[in-house]
Amino acid sequence: VVDLLHEFELGVWKAVFIHLLRMLDSLKGDQLTELDRRYRSVPTFGHSTIHQFCKNVSELKWMAAHDFEDLLQ
């Protein structure tokens, strides 16, 4: 049985998100800082639906599959 969480969030979505971060980094200005600020401003939802995001989402440090799932939502 294919585990959709690990198949998509850790595979395709992670690759797409890293590509987005690279594109934002190539632009002038502080787009990565703005992306981090916007993710931090998203409120938590439910007990296990959307968790609070870390301070610097763009660094991709200490991220588990559920963190990538939250980024996608």
C-alpha positions in Angstrom: 0.0 0.0 0.0 1.4 3.4 -1.0 1.6 5.9 1.8 0.3 9.1 0.2 1.8 11.3 2.9 5.3 10.2 2.3 4.9 9.6 -1.4 3.7 13.1 -2.2 4.6 15.5 0.7 8.2 14.2 1.0 8.6 13.6 -2.7 6.9 15.8 -5.2 5.8 18.6 -2.9 9.2 18.9 -1.3 10.9 19.2 -4.7 8.4 21.8 -5.9 8.8 23.8 -2.7 12.6 23.7 -2.9 12.3 24.9 -6.5 10.1 27.8 -5.4 12.6 28.8 -2.7 15.4 28.8 -5.3 13.3 31.0 -7.6 12.5 33.4 -4.8 16.2 33.5 -3.7 17.2 34.4 -7.3 15.0 37.5 -7.3 16.2 40.8 -5.8 14.7 41.9 -2.5 13.7 39.8 0.5 11.1 37.5 -0.9 12.3 34.6 1.3 11.8 36.7 4.4 8.3 37.7 3.2 7.5 34.0 2.6 8.6 33.2 6.1 6.6 36.1 7.5 3.5 34.9 5.7 3.8 31.3 6.9 4.3 32.6 10.5 1.1 34.7 10.2 -1.0 31.6 9.4 -3.0 30.6 12.5 -3.1 27.1 13.8 -6.2 25.1 12.9 -7.6 22.2 14.9 -5.7 19.8 17.1 -3.7 18.2 14.3 -4.6 19.9 11.1 -2.3 22.9 10.8 0.5 23.3 13.3 2.4 26.5 14.0 5.2 27.1 11.5 8.8 27.6 12.6 10.4 31.0 12.3 12.3 30.3 9.1 10.3 27.9 6.9 12.7 28.7 4.0 15.6 27.1 5.8 13.9 23.6 5.8 15.5 22.6 9.1 13.9 20.0 11.3 10.9 19.4 9.0 9.0 16.2 9.2 6.3 15.0 6.7 3.5 16.7 8.6 5.4 20.0 8.3 5.4 19.6 4.5 1.8 18.6 4.6 1.0 21.8 6.6 2.9 23.9 4.0 0.8 22.4 1.2 -2.5 23.1 3.0 
